[in-house]
Structures are given as structure tokens and as C-alpha cells.
């Protein structure tokens, strides 16, 4: 028996998918698993902030469609990517125990905390909620939008001369 598992191609998505597959293999060693990487609208449109695209399920619709069409047998998603409503015929089969839910502020070399940042420091986040949390704590910060996977966002600290990046 072979199960085809759909996922996004980001390092985080693949890591999460491999974790799920390994847990399933522990219980069902006789089953073969194949990972299928699927590009989503959210992966393809990188130059526009997520809130401006204005589409729920940016990172899951194409994967859900392949589930509905029978091209994959199951999918692994981050809960942060999930819209509040699932398409007819799909369901959450399982939700594993959540890892540490705290955000992290990755800072430019030379800084060790948000309090070390100079007035007007440029900090990037992809979340409106995090933007306003930062501004409540430090109204002087220059909060800028950012897109990309974890590696890309960290690299942008240097490439885009950011003082920090908030990651989920």
C-alpha cells in the first residue's frame, strides 16, 4: 500500500510532513509513503503582502483540490495556513500536539534584545497582529512587511538592511 502525501515545498512544510510520515510509519511500517510537493498561490505570489492578496487559504487551496481530485491521499498543513472553513468532503483527520507557540525576534548582529534597537529601527513581520504588538511596546519602530520562508526572512536582515525579523 502506498499513500501520497501532499505538502508545500518550504523547508518548514517538508519538515512537518516528514515528521507526520515518520509517526505514521511507527504505527504502520508496512505502508509506503511518497511526498508530493505542490506549489500554492501563496508560494507563487511573493512580491505582495498577504493581507493585500486578500484570499483565505492562500497556502492550501491547490493542495485541497488535489485531495478532492484524488491526486494525493492526504495533506499536511501548518494550522496557521488553514482557512476557517474546509471544502465539502475534506476534514481534519488529526492535529498533533502543538510545538512552542511563541514568536521569536531575530535581530541583526550586535543587538541582543528589542530594547537594544535604536529609535526608528526597521523590523519586519508578515503579520498585522505582530506589527501592532511591536508598536504597542515600541511605538518608535519602523515596521515593514516581509514574505518568504524562514531562511529567506532571516537572509533579508542583511539583504534588506533590517534590524530584526519576527518569526512564528
C-alpha positions, 0 to 999 in steps of 0.5 A: 500500500502506498499513500501520497502525501501532499505538502508545500515545498518550504523547508518548514512544510517538508519538515512537518510532513516528514515528521507526520510520515515518520509517526505514521510509519511507527504505527504502520511500517508496512505502508509506503509513503511518497511526498508530493510537493505542490506549489500554492498561490501563496508560494507563487505570489511573493512580491505582495503582502498577504493581507493585500492578496486578500484570499483565505487559504492562500497556502492550501487551496491547490493542495485541497483540490488535489485531495478532492481530485484524488491526486494525493491521499492526504495533506499536511498543513501548518494550522496557521495556513488553514482557512476557517472553513474546509471544502465539502468532503475534506476534514481534519483527520488529526492535529498533533500536539502543538510545538512552542507557540511563541514568536521569536525576534531575530535581530541583526548582529550586535543587538541582543534584545528589542530594547537594544534597537535604536529609535526608528529601527526597521523590523519586519513581520508578515503579520498585522497582529505582530506589527501592532504588538511591536508598536504597542511596546515600541511605538518608535519602530519602523515596521515593514512587511516581509514574505518568504520562508524562514531562511529567506526572512532571516537572509533579508536582515542583511539583504534588506538592511533590517534590524530584526525579523519576527518569526512564528 
